[in-house]
Amino acid sequence: MARAWEADPSALFTKRLGKSAAELGNSKDEDDCPDIWQLSNGDVAVIGRDLSDQYGSRLPEGVRLGPDERVVVIPGNMLSAAKADIPDA
């Protein structure tokens, strides 16, 4: 059965949503940079900590992780800073 949505690995990073980790005080150096980016096809890429192992057994009812999916955590202030860049539905 085909999935309703599939990530396109050929999409390019086009626009940061919100502010950089450095601007928000969430990064001390270049090796530790959570981020949110809009891709060329309109999808969104989130760079954060993979906490799938820690959260996998505690997911809310009805929430599932596919074999190629991960629970990615970013600082809350990053999403708040991106609000102005995210269009309404």
N, C-alpha and C positions, 0 to 999 in steps of 0.2 A: 504494500500500500504506500502510495506516495505521500510525502509530508505536505502539509498546507503551506509551509514556509521553509525555505532552505537558504542558508547563508551563502553568499557569493564571494569566494575567496579572491576574485579578480577585482573587486571594488577597491577604490583608492581612498585614503584618508583625505578629506577635503576641508573640514572646518572643526576646530576645537569648540566644544560646547562648554561655556563657562570660562573659568580661569584655570591656569596651570597649577600644578601641585605646589610649585615654588611660591606663586603669588598668594596662595591660601595658607602657606605655612605647613603644608602636609609632606614636604620633602626636604631633606637635608643635603642631598646630593643628586647626581644624575642617575644613580642606580635604584632609586626608590621613588617612582613617579606614577601614582595613580592618575588616570585621565579618562575623559569622555570625548569621543570624536564622532562626527557625522561622516558617513562614507558616501562615495560618489553615487551610489544607488539609493540613498535615503536611509539606509540602515544605520544603526549606531553601534560603535565598538566601545567597550568599557575595559579599561586596563586597571586591574586591581588585584587583591590577594585572593588566591584560590583557596577557599575554605570548604570545598565540597566534602572532604573527609569529616570535618568537624560538624557540618550541618546536615549531611546526607541522611542520617538516621533520625533527624529531628524536624524534617520538613512538615509543614502544615498539611492537613488532610486534603487530598486531591492534587497535591503538588508532586511532580515526578521529575527526575533528572534522566534524560536520555543518555545513552552510553558516550555520546560525544558532547555532553553539556556539563557545565561547571557552575557552582555557586561562587560568584565573584563579588567581593565586598570592597566598597570604596568609602572614603570619608563622607559623611552626610553633608558637610559644607560644600563639597564638590557638586553634588546634585542640586543643592540650593542655588549655587552660583550659576549653574547651567539653565535654570528655569527661564530666564529671559530669552535664551537661544532656542528653546524647544517650542515649536508651534502648537497651538491648541488643536485638538482632534477635529 
